[in-house]
Amino acid sequence: MVIKIKGDKAPIGSLTPRILLMSNHHQNGFTLLEVIITIFIVAIGLVGILSLVNISLKGPALSRDRLIASGLAQEGIEIVRDIRKSNIEWGDWEWYGSIATSTSQSYRVQYNSTSLTTPYSGAYLKTNANGLYQYDSGTDTLFKRKVTLTKVSYKEVKVVVEVKWQTKGNSHELIAEDRLWNWK
């Protein structure tokens, strides 16, 4: 290959480095398209990283709420069990004697309940100064607890406790079930 410089014919090997540097001068830097593609790739990576951070921050809060909900469900079952135990005989239990078989009724109960007289109203549980969950007074919480009793037979009562809460637009529910028997 021959390149013509000022009328002389010279092989490529005889060109000075200065001429070679000048011929590559237009290739320095990035084109606009390369910059846009690079920004797009970096943005996709950052969105992925931020999504992972967001998910990892939600995990502990949801675990905490599930733990509280499971404790509230267990407490609801234990309250009904204690109310039942306070009546010496199965037939003396006010609730049991007042409804027909296969009938369900829903109640709200709290740690100091002595009877099932308050029907479920959808009210939020509150925490008092001691951190105990109740309906009487205190600070509202995220949680609602419904205790449903179903008279299955003359010797069996099904207790279902539903704890519901909502965080950041997502509804959550935890259900616990137990059976009480007339074993005496």
C-alpha positions in Angstrom: 0.0 0.0 0.0 1.3 3.4 -0.9 0.3 6.8 0.6 0.8 10.0 -1.2 2.3 12.8 0.8 3.1 16.1 -1.0 3.6 14.4 -4.2 6.0 11.8 -2.9 5.3 8.1 -2.7 6.2 6.6 0.6 5.5 3.3 2.2 3.4 3.2 5.5 6.4 2.2 7.5 8.2 5.5 6.6 5.4 7.7 8.0 6.4 9.6 11.1 4.7 8.9 14.4 3.3 12.5 14.2 1.2 11.7 11.2 -0.1 8.5 12.7 -1.1 10.3 15.9 -3.0 13.0 13.9 -4.9 10.3 11.9 -6.3 8.8 15.2 -7.3 12.2 16.7 -11.0 11.7 15.7 -11.3 8.5 17.7 -10.7 9.9 21.2 -13.6 10.1 23.7 -17.0 8.4 23.8 -19.9 8.8 21.5 -23.3 9.9 22.8 -24.7 6.5 22.1 -22.0 4.8 24.2 -22.7 7.2 27.1 -26.4 6.5 27.0 -25.9 2.7 26.9 -23.5 2.9 29.9 -25.9 5.0 31.9 -28.7 2.6 31.1 -26.7 -0.4 32.3 -25.6 1.3 35.5 -29.2 2.4 36.2 -30.5 -1.2 35.8 -27.8 -2.4 38.2 -28.7 0.3 40.8 -32.4 -0.5 40.6 -31.6 -4.1 41.3 -29.5 -3.3 44.3 -32.1 -0.9 45.7 -34.8 -3.5 45.3 -32.8 -6.0 47.3 -32.1 -3.4 50.0 -35.9 -2.6 50.2 -36.8 -6.3 50.5 -34.2 -6.9 53.2 -35.5 -3.9 55.2 -39.1 -5.2 55.1 -38.2 -8.7 56.3 -37.6 -7.9 60.0 -40.7 -5.8 60.3 -42.9 -8.5 58.8 -41.3 -11.1 61.1 -41.9 -8.9 64.1 -45.6 -8.5 63.2 -46.1 -12.2 62.6 -44.5 -13.0 66.0 -46.9 -10.5 67.7 -49.9 -11.9 65.7 -49.0 -15.5 66.7 -48.8 -14.4 70.4 -52.2 -12.7 70.1 -53.8 -15.7 68.5 -52.4 -18.0 71.2 -53.5 -15.6 73.9 -57.0 -15.6 72.5 -57.2 -19.4 72.7 -55.9 -19.4 76.2 -58.4 -16.8 77.3 -61.3 -18.9 76.1 -59.8 -22.0 77.7 -59.5 -20.1 81.0 -63.0 -18.8 80.8 -64.1 -22.4 80.2 -62.1 -23.7 83.1 -63.6 -21.1 85.5 -67.0 -22.9 85.1 -66.9 -26.1 87.1 -69.2 -28.1 84.8 -69.4 -28.0 81.0 -73.1 -27.2 81.2 -72.5 -24.3 83.6 -70.5 -22.5 80.9 -72.8 -19.6 80.1 -71.8 -19.6 76.4 -72.2 -23.3 75.9 -75.6 -23.6 77.3 -77.0 -20.7 75.4 -76.5 -21.7 71.7 -77.5 -24.6 69.5 -75.2 -27.2 67.9 -73.4 -26.0 64.7 -73.9 -22.4 65.7 -71.0 -19.9 65.6 -70.5 -16.7 67.4 -67.6 -14.2 67.3 -66.3 -12.3 70.3 -63.5 -10.0 71.3 -61.5 -11.0 74.3 -58.6 -9.5 76.2 -56.2 -10.8 78.9 -58.4 -9.9 81.8 -61.7 -11.2 80.3 -63.9 -13.3 82.6 -66.7 -13.9 80.1 -67.6 -13.9 76.4 -70.1 -11.1 76.6 -68.5 -8.6 74.1 -69.3 -9.4 70.5 -66.6 -8.8 67.9 -66.8 -5.3 66.4 -63.7 -5.0 64.3 -62.0 -2.7 66.7 -58.2 -2.4 66.8 -56.4 -3.7 69.8 -54.5 -1.1 71.9 -51.4 -1.3 74.0 -51.5 0.0 77.5 -48.6 1.6 79.5 -47.4 -2.0 80.5 -47.3 -3.1 76.8 -50.3 -5.4 77.2 -52.8 -5.7 74.3 -56.4 -4.8 75.2 -59.4 -2.9 73.9 -60.1 -0.6 76.9 -57.5 2.1 76.6 -54.0 2.8 75.3 -52.3 3.4 71.9 -53.9 1.9 68.8 -52.0 -1.0 67.2 -52.2 -2.6 63.7 -53.9 -5.7 65.0 -57.5 -6.9 65.1 -58.4 -10.1 66.9 -61.6 -12.1 66.4 -62.4 -15.2 68.5 -65.1 -17.4 66.9 -66.6 -20.3 68.9 -68.6 -23.0 67.1 -70.5 -25.6 69.0 -69.6 -28.8 67.1 -71.5 -31.2 69.3 -72.7 -31.4 72.9 -69.1 -32.5 73.9 -67.0 -30.3 71.6 -66.4 -26.6 70.9 -64.2 -25.3 68.1 -62.2 -22.1 68.9 -60.8 -20.1 65.9 -58.8 -17.0 66.5 -58.1 -14.7 63.5 -55.6 -11.9 63.9 -55.5 -9.4 61.0 -53.3 -6.5 60.3 -52.2 -4.2 57.5 -48.8 -2.7 56.7 -47.9 -0.5 53.8 -51.1 -1.5 51.9 -50.6 -5.3 52.3 -53.2 -7.2 54.4 -52.0 -10.1 56.6 -53.9 -12.7 58.5 -53.0 -15.4 61.0 -55.5 -18.1 62.0 -55.1 -20.4 65.0 -57.6 -23.1 65.9 -58.2 -25.3 68.9 -60.9 -27.7 70.2 -62.3 -27.8 73.7 -63.8 -31.1 74.9 -66.2 -32.0 77.7 -63.8 -34.6 79.2 -65.1 -34.6 82.7 
